[in-house]
Amino acid sequence: MPLQVELVSPERVLWSGEATMVIARTIGGGDIAFLDGHAPFVGALGIGALTIRPVDGTDEHVAVHGGFVEVSDNTVTILSDVAEMKDHIDEERAREAKEAAEAAVRSEHNGEIEADLRRAETRLAVVAL
């Protein structure tokens, strides 16, 4: 039986449909895959790539920048603060953001600058998938 998946950001529903698998990166727990019959689960999402495998066998790749994932009764709900589908990521803009964040990290270390760098690296990693 397929999973019912909803990927929601504050602005809109980014993806909704049936899938055979979802892979997400959780804070402190690493990557986790959700398959048919997965036990109930709630976790905080880190900055990382999310993969949704629709029932047609293709993969949807998403850059996720925080949020939560909940699994219950073969339903996976992803609530993300910011999420970008692979085909909506501007690779050149992501590359420029990465370069700017790397330069900023060299001169000043703080959590926000390092998060900016991780977000840019995640966008580029998703584009490369």
Helices and strands as residue ranges (DSSP letters): E 3-8, E 13-26, E 30-34, E 41-54, E 60-72, E 75-80, E 83-85, G 86-88, H 91-107, H 111-128
